[in-house]
Amino acid sequence: MTLRHFIDTQDYSKQELLDIIELTRKIKAADKQGCTPKLLQDASLAMIFEEPSTRTRVSFEVAMTELGGHALYLKPGEIHLGVRESMYDTAKVLSRMCDAIFARTLKHETITELAKYADVPVINGLTDYNHPTQVVCDVLTMMEHMPPGKQLEDLRVTFIGDATNVLSSLMFICTRLGMHFTHAAPRKYQPPEEWLQIAQANCAESGGSLTITEDPVEAVREADFIYTDLWWWVGQEDQIPERRAAFMPKYQVNLDLFNKAPAHCQFMHCLPASRGVEATDEVMDHPRSIIFDQSENRLHTEKGLLVYLLYPRLKRPSEELQAYHRGQIEAFLQRMI
């Protein structure tokens, strides 16, 4: 079977992304009735973290366990990723011992190099460029909270804030699926031209639309979902005063801004959040905030992705073959007793 990684949603067609989401919905339905099938029985997932995480680690580890497999948490400093051991050697060793590799890396080049040498699927759990598993979860959540009478291609999604790795991924998947995406931010913090070109090409193919603006009020006027994220990321701590000044208060998602959106509009945030900074408690805890539905869906999305990538690759020996090898081993052990 052809080896496929999950590094960027751009590597997948609209139909393939919808297939992953539909598979996720079916697995979630089974989970809600306590019937999660052990589709990845005895499979192993190596989880490489260059920085800590709550949702990403817990969702992947629980997903593998509930699917019948096992996840190994490899925290910073525990393996020699490209330092005392080459990326090539690390990828080859993990490929021999595990059925898939997950990585959350500071630099996007790290995961692309890992995927280049790996012989098993590599899953991108976040880099400085994108966060594809998060946005598959986000689209699933939007579909579950679809305004009455609307289809996926009708949805209007507004992202307010910095051009983060979540912004790039959300912009790419929404435009690829034919949705209408708006980003509101000060000009300095808007997406680079290469990101815009990708999204515009998606729109030309899917029928979606892309709007970039400095006006958050206009951006939310027809929004079905308002999404925000942290205003600074790892390594940008020295920019915090400058960024606060650029975004506050105009781009904070507070009740005043939220109330300028349609009455059915719902609020999203990938978490973790700086409450009272990019969004206020009144919005995050609002009846139309779906941040915890969104967070839970990370678990179901990881299950869907893992099954989509791994299930077709796993060996399923017949009962006769299993009995043969068990007999061979037990016969040998009997001679040792």
C-alpha positions in Angstrom: 0.0 0.0 0.0 1.2 3.5 -0.8 2.7 5.3 2.2 0.9 8.5 3.2 1.7 11.0 5.8 -0.5 13.7 7.4 1.7 16.7 7.3 -0.6 19.3 5.6 -4.2 19.3 4.6 -3.1 20.6 1.2 -1.8 17.0 0.6 -5.4 15.8 0.6 -8.3 16.4 -1.8 -11.6 17.8 -0.6 -13.2 14.3 -0.8 -10.3 12.7 1.1 -10.7 15.3 3.9 -14.5 14.7 4.0 -13.9 11.0 4.1 -11.6 11.4 7.2 -14.3 13.6 8.9 -17.1 11.1 8.0 -14.9 8.2 9.4 -14.4 10.3 12.5 -18.1 10.9 12.9 -18.8 7.1 12.7 -16.1 6.3 15.3 -17.4 9.1 17.6 -20.9 7.6 17.3 -19.6 4.2 18.4 -17.5 5.8 21.2 -20.6 7.6 22.6 -22.3 4.2 23.0 -19.2 2.6 24.5 -18.6 0.6 21.4 -15.3 1.9 20.0 -14.0 -1.0 17.8 -10.4 -2.2 18.4 -9.4 -1.3 14.9 -5.7 -0.8 15.7 -5.2 -3.8 18.0 -1.6 -4.0 19.2 -0.5 -1.1 16.9 2.1 1.3 18.3 2.5 5.1 17.9 5.7 6.9 18.7 4.9 10.4 19.9 7.7 12.9 19.7 7.3 16.2 21.5 9.7 19.1 21.2 7.3 21.2 23.4 4.6 20.1 25.9 0.9 19.9 25.1 -2.3 19.0 26.9 -4.9 18.3 24.2 -2.5 16.9 21.6 -0.8 14.4 23.9 -4.0 13.3 25.7 -6.0 13.0 22.6 -3.5 10.8 20.7 -2.6 8.7 23.7 -6.2 8.0 24.7 -7.2 7.4 21.0 -4.5 4.7 20.5 -5.5 3.0 23.8 -9.3 3.0 23.0 -8.6 1.7 19.5 -6.6 -1.2 21.0 -3.1 0.1 20.4 -0.4 1.8 22.4 1.3 5.2 22.4 4.8 6.0 23.6 5.4 9.5 24.9 8.9 10.7 23.9 9.4 14.0 25.6 12.1 16.6 24.9 15.5 15.3 25.7 14.5 11.7 25.7 15.5 10.9 22.1 18.4 12.2 20.0 16.2 13.8 17.3 18.7 15.2 14.8 21.3 16.0 17.6 23.2 12.9 18.7 21.5 10.8 16.1 20.7 11.8 12.6 17.1 12.4 11.5 17.5 9.6 9.0 18.5 7.1 11.7 15.8 8.2 14.1 13.1 7.8 11.4 14.4 4.4 10.4 14.6 3.0 13.9 11.1 4.2 14.9 9.8 2.8 11.6 11.1 -0.6 12.5 9.5 -0.6 16.0 6.3 1.4 15.6 3.4 1.5 13.2 3.3 5.3 13.0 5.2 8.4 14.2 3.5 11.5 15.5 5.6 14.6 16.0 5.0 18.1 17.5 8.0 20.1 16.5 9.2 23.7 16.7 10.3 23.9 13.1 8.2 22.6 10.1 11.4 21.4 8.4 11.9 18.9 11.3 8.7 17.0 10.5 9.1 17.2 6.7 12.6 15.7 7.1 11.3 13.0 9.5 8.6 12.1 6.9 11.1 12.0 4.1 13.0 9.1 5.8 10.2 7.3 7.6 8.8 4.0 6.3 5.5 4.4 8.3 2.9 7.2 8.4 4.1 10.5 10.0 1.5 12.7 11.6 2.0 16.4 12.1 0.9 17.4 15.6 1.9 21.1 15.2 4.8 23.0 13.8 5.6 26.7 13.5 3.9 26.6 10.1 0.7 24.7 10.6 -1.5 22.5 12.8 -3.5 20.2 10.5 -5.0 17.8 13.1 -6.5 20.8 14.9 -8.4 22.1 11.9 -9.8 18.8 10.8 -11.3 18.7 14.4 -12.5 22.3 13.8 -14.4 21.5 10.6 -15.9 18.4 12.3 -17.1 20.7 15.2 -18.5 23.3 12.7 -20.4 20.5 10.9 -21.9 19.4 14.2 -23.0 23.0 15.0 -24.1 23.9 11.5 -26.7 26.7 11.4 -30.1 25.4 10.3 -30.5 25.4 6.5 -26.8 25.8 5.7 -24.5 23.4 4.0 -20.7 23.2 4.6 -20.0 25.3 1.5 -22.3 28.1 2.9 -20.4 28.5 6.1 -18.6 31.8 6.9 -15.7 31.5 9.2 -13.9 34.6 10.6 -10.5 34.3 12.3 -9.5 37.4 14.4 -5.9 37.8 15.5 -2.4 36.9 14.5 -1.4 34.9 11.5 -0.6 31.8 13.6 0.0 28.2 12.6 -3.7 27.6 13.3 -4.7 30.5 11.1 -2.7 29.1 8.1 -4.2 25.6 8.6 -7.8 26.9 9.1 -7.5 29.1 6.1 -6.2 26.3 3.9 -8.8 23.7 5.0 -11.8 26.1 4.8 -10.9 27.3 1.3 -10.2 23.8 0.2 -13.6 22.7 1.3 -15.4 25.6 -0.5 -16.1 27.6 2.7 -15.9 31.4 3.0 -13.0 32.5 5.1 -12.2 35.9 6.5 -9.1 37.0 8.5 -9.1 40.3 10.5 -5.8 41.6 11.9 -3.5 44.6 11.7 -1.7 44.6 8.4 1.6 43.6 10.0 0.0 40.5 11.4 -1.8 39.3 8.2 -0.8 36.2 6.3 2.3 36.3 4.0 1.7 36.3 0.3 2.6 32.6 -0.2 -0.2 31.6 2.2 -2.6 33.8 0.4 -1.7 32.2 -2.9 -2.4 28.7 -1.6 -5.8 29.8 -0.2 -6.7 31.7 -3.4 -5.8 28.6 -5.5 -8.1 26.5 -3.3 -10.9 29.0 -3.8 -10.6 28.9 -7.5 -11.0 25.1 -7.4 -13.6 24.8 -4.7 -15.8 27.9 -5.1 -14.9 29.2 -1.6 -13.8 32.7 -0.9 -11.0 34.5 1.0 -11.2 38.0 2.6 -8.4 39.7 4.4 -9.3 42.9 6.3 -8.2 45.2 9.1 -11.8 45.8 10.2 -13.0 43.2 12.8 -16.5 44.6 12.9 -17.0 44.1 9.2 -15.3 40.7 9.4 -17.9 39.3 11.9 -21.0 40.9 10.3 -22.0 37.7 8.5 -19.9 35.1 10.4 -21.3 31.7 11.4 -18.2 31.1 13.5 -15.7 33.5 15.1 -12.3 31.9 15.9 -9.3 33.3 17.7 -6.0 32.1 19.0 -3.1 33.4 21.1 -1.5 36.6 20.0 2.1 35.3 20.5 3.7 31.9 20.2 6.9 30.2 21.5 9.9 32.5 20.8 7.8 35.6 20.5 7.8 36.5 24.2 10.0 39.6 23.6 7.3 40.9 21.3 4.4 40.7 23.8 4.2 44.5 24.6 4.2 45.4 20.9 1.6 42.7 20.0 -0.7 43.7 22.9 -0.6 47.3 21.7 -1.4 46.2 18.1 -4.3 44.0 19.0 -5.9 45.4 22.1 -8.7 46.4 22.3 -9.8 46.5 18.7 -9.1 42.8 17.9 -10.2 41.3 21.2 -13.2 39.0 20.9 -15.4 40.6 23.6 -19.2 40.8 24.0 -19.3 44.0 22.1 -17.7 42.5 19.1 -19.5 39.1 19.5 -22.8 40.9 19.5 -22.1 42.5 16.2 -22.2 39.0 14.6 -25.4 37.2 13.6 -27.5 35.9 16.6 -26.6 32.3 15.7 -22.8 32.9 15.5 -20.7 30.6 17.6 -17.3 31.1 19.2 -14.2 28.9 18.8 -10.7 28.7 20.2 -8.2 25.9 19.8 -6.9 26.4 23.4 -4.8 27.0 25.4 -6.2 30.6 25.8 -5.0 33.7 27.5 -8.4 34.6 29.0 -9.0 38.3 29.1 -6.5 38.8 26.3 -7.5 37.6 22.8 -11.0 36.7 24.2 -12.9 37.6 27.4 -14.4 35.2 29.8 -17.9 36.4 28.8 -17.3 35.1 25.3 -15.4 32.0 26.1 -18.1 30.9 28.6 -21.0 32.2 26.5 -23.9 29.8 25.7 -22.7 30.0 22.0 -19.1 29.2 22.8 -18.3 25.7 21.6 -14.6 25.6 22.7 -15.0 22.5 24.8 -17.0 20.6 22.2 -14.1 21.6 19.9 -11.5 20.4 22.5 -13.3 17.0 22.9 -13.4 16.5 19.2 -9.6 16.4 19.2 -9.9 12.9 20.7 -12.4 11.7 18.0 -10.4 13.3 15.2 -7.2 11.6 16.2 -9.0 8.3 16.2 -10.3 9.0 12.7 -6.9 10.0 11.4 -5.1 7.1 13.0 -7.6 4.6 11.6 -7.6 6.2 8.2 -3.8 6.0 8.0 -3.0 2.8 9.8 -5.9 0.4 9.5 -5.2 -0.5 5.8 -1.5 -1.1 6.6 -1.9 -3.5 9.6 -1.3 -7.2 9.1 -4.3 -9.4 10.0 -3.0 -13.0 10.2 -5.6 -15.8 10.0 -6.4 -17.7 13.1 -4.7 -20.7 11.6 -1.4 -18.8 11.1 -1.6 -17.4 14.7 -2.2 -20.9 16.0 0.8 -22.3 14.0 3.2 -19.7 15.4 1.9 -20.1 19.0 2.3 -23.8 18.7 5.9 -23.5 17.4 6.9 -21.2 20.3 5.1 -23.2 22.9 6.7 -26.4 21.7 10.1 -24.8 21.9 9.4 -23.6 25.4 8.3 -27.0 26.5 11.7 -28.4 25.6 13.3 -25.8 27.9 11.2 -26.8 31.0 
